[in-house]
């Protein structure tokens, strides 16, 4: 007898794997914790193997669970693509997307082009703001979707769609890393990347001064390329003319950053679901190996 996997169970399974716990996953998928536990019990019964191993309060995947996770992501993504393709001709209206400007210039052109091609009758409104502001706008219902990076103020776990290594970067034509006091160009005070950079330099006992502060990634990158300051960027933020600074230049390894997708909880939207598919396709690197720094 052929055993069919349940899409909703797989979606919950993926969320548990990404959040690390049944409790956090239940908030993301809008189910009670007992309902999530029951879903996973039934999924294990379907596959006939244990897929979770308890590790304190966290939920760790077994080897079988890791194998299932790769298939689950592909199955859920293909299911979303099929449904969006069948519904695309009927969808019309407006969908509101929020995105930090550092991801807007790199990924939005492709996402917008693909979405427009499959949904020609939909108006796409794009808001470029820092992640902390986008989270507030999602919570108040001003946006349908928001692409956000790690934020301490996040009230709920986003759907993680990309992971990138944070890197220290400077100008290829300058040697600011040799200065006794490191000049920095960073985001505003609420920026997690800024906080990580400062904390690591302080722990290392390396003197620094913040020369430029901006929530605009283009302005920060301009300061770096002009040889005025050193900054912290994700791998995809590297530009021609930048160099990566590591331990040999006296800079500690930074943690990876997570890029997630938040959805409006107040109002379900088929348009937002359709756009989310294109966003995930454009940014997803969860199943890939880490990209090498340029």
N, C-alpha and C positions, 0 to 999 in steps of 0.2 A: 504493500500500500504506500503510495506517494504521500509524504508529509509536506504540507505547504507552510511556509513561514508567513507570519502575520506582520503586515507593514507597521501597524501601530506599536506592536511589541518591539520590533526592530528599532523604531524611532526612539522609544524609551530606553532601549538597551544602549544605543549610541550616546544618548544624553547622560546616562549613568557613567559610561566610560570617560566622557569628556569632563564631567563635573567631579568625579571621584567618589560620589556618595549617592545613596538612594534618596536621602533627604533633600539635597540640592536639586537632584533630577526631578523630584516630584513638583518643585516650584516651577521649573522650566516647562514641564509638559502639562502643568495645571491638573495634576491628579493627586489624590491622597497618597501618603507613603505606603499604606497597606495595599492600595490599588496597584502601585508600581511594583511592590514585592510580589503580588499575585501574578502580574504580567510576566515577571522574570521567572517565576516558578513554572508557569505554563510554557515559556520559551525554552527553558531547560528540558522540560518534558518532551517538547517537539524535537529538539536536536539530540536528545538522549545522552547528553553529557553535561557535567557541571561547567558553567561559564564564569562563575564568580568564586573568588576565594577571599574570605574575610581577612582583613589586615588592620586590626584595631577597629577604629570607626570608619576607616576607608573601605572601599570595595575594589579589590584588585581582580583583574581578569586572569583567568587560567590560560594555559596555552591554547586550549580549544576556543576560549572566549576571544583571544586575540585574533585567531583565524576567522572566527565568525564576524568580528568587527569590520574587517575589510570587506567582506561580502555584504554585510548589512548596509554599509555606507553606499555601496554601489547600487544595491537593490532599491533603497529609499530614494536615492537621487534619480534613478531611472524611472521610478514610479511618478515622482514629481514632474519630470520632463514629459512623460506620456500624458499626464493629466493636463498640464499646461498647454501642450501642443493641441490637444483635442478642444480645449476651451478658448484658445487664443483668438479665434475669429470672432467670438461673441463678446469678448471683453472690451469695455470702453469706460471712460471716466478719467479720474485723476488719482495718482499715487504720489505720496510725499516721502522722499528719501533724504536722510541726513547722513553726512559723511565728513570726516576730518579732511582738511584741504590737502594734507600730505598723501592721502590715498585717492583723493579726487582726481588729481592730474595724472596719476599713474594708471588707474584702473577704470575710471568712469567712462572714458571714450569707448572702450570695447564693450562694457556693460550696456551703455546707452544705445550703441549701434545694434547690438543683438536684440535688446528688448524692443526697440523701435521696429525692427524687421519682423518680429513675431507678433507684436501688438501695436499696429499702426494707428489704432483709434484711441490710444491711451495717452494722456498728458502726464509727463513726468516732471514733478517739481523737486528741485535739488537744493538743499540747504547745507552750506559748508560752515561748520562750527567745530570748536574743540569737543572732544568726547564727553567731558563733564556736562557741557551745555546740551548736547544731543540726548544724553540720558534723561535730563530734566524734561526735554521736549517730548520724548517718548512717554514718560510717566504722565504728562499732562494731556496726552492725546494729540499733540500738534504734528506729530510725524507718524507715518505708517511703519517705516523701517528706519533703522539707524545702524551704520557700521561704526563700531567703537573699539578703542584699544583699552588696555588694562586701566581700570579706574577704581580707586579705593571707595568712592562714593556710590558704586553700583549696588542697587537694592536687590538685584537678582542676577543669576548667572546667565550670560548670553550664550547663544549657540556659537561655539568656537569654530571658525571657518579657516583660520590661518594662524600659523606660528612662525615667528621670525626671530633671529638673533639680533639683539641690540649691539651696536658697534660704536666705538669711539672713532670719530672721523676728523680729519684736518685737510688742509690744502696740500696738493701734490707739490706745489711750487714753494711752499714755505715750511719752516721748521719750528712752529710754535710749541711743539712738545718738548723742545729743549729749554724753554724759558723756565726760570725759577718759580714764577707764579703763572699758572696756566689760565689763559683767558678763555672764557666759556660763552657760547651762545646757546641758550636753552629756552624751552617753553615757559609758560607762566607758572606761578608757584604751585598751582593745583596739578601740574603735569607729573605723572608718575615717573616718566623717563628722567625728568629734571631731578626729582627726589632721589632716584637710584644713583644718578651720576654724582650728586653732591655727597650722598652717604658713603659711596665707595672711595671717593677722593679723601674724605675726612678720615675714614678708617685706615687709609694708607698713609695718612699724615702728609699728603701732598698739597701744598698751598695752591689756591685758585682764586679767581675773581670772576664774577659774572659781569660780562661786558655788554651783552645784548640779551634782551628778553622779548620774546614774541610768540604768540600762539599760531603764527603763520609760518608754515614750514619753508616756504619760498624765501622769506626774509632770513630765517635761520641759515638756510643753505647758502644764501648770498654772502653772509658774514664768513662762513667757512671757506667758500671758494675765493673770497677776496683776501684770504690769509689773515683775517682779523681775529678769528676765534676757533676753538675746537668745540665740537658738539657731539650729541648722541643721536644716532639714527638707526632705523631698522635696515636690514640688508637691502630691501627693495628701494630704500631711499638714497642709495649711493648714486652719485652723479659723476660723469667724466670730470677729471680734475681733482677728485677727492682721493684721499688715501686712508686706509684703515690703520688705526693705531692699536697696538697690543702690548703684551707684557714686556717685550724688548724695548718699547718706548716708555715704559713706566706706567701703563694703564691696565687696571685689572679687568678681568673678564666680566662683562655685564650679563644679566639674566636674559632669557628670551622674553619676547612680548607676545601677547595673545591678541588676535583681532577677532572680534565677535559680531554677531548680528542680533539686534534686539527688535522685537516686533511689538506693535501697539496692542496692549492687552484689552483695551476698551472697546475695540471694534475690529472684528475679523474682516479681512478683505481679500477676495480672490486676486485682485490686482497686485496686492502686496506679496501674496504667495507666488505669483508668476514672476515678479521682479526678483524675489529672493532666490529663485532658481538660477537666474542669470548672475546674481551676485556671488553665489556659492561657486558656480562654475568658473567665474572670473578670478576669484581669490583663493579658492581651496588649494591648500598644499598639505593638508593634514595627513594624507596617505602617502605623501612623497618624502624623500629624504631631505634633510636641511639643505638649503641652497648655499653654495659656496660664495663667500664674499668676493666682490669684484676686486 
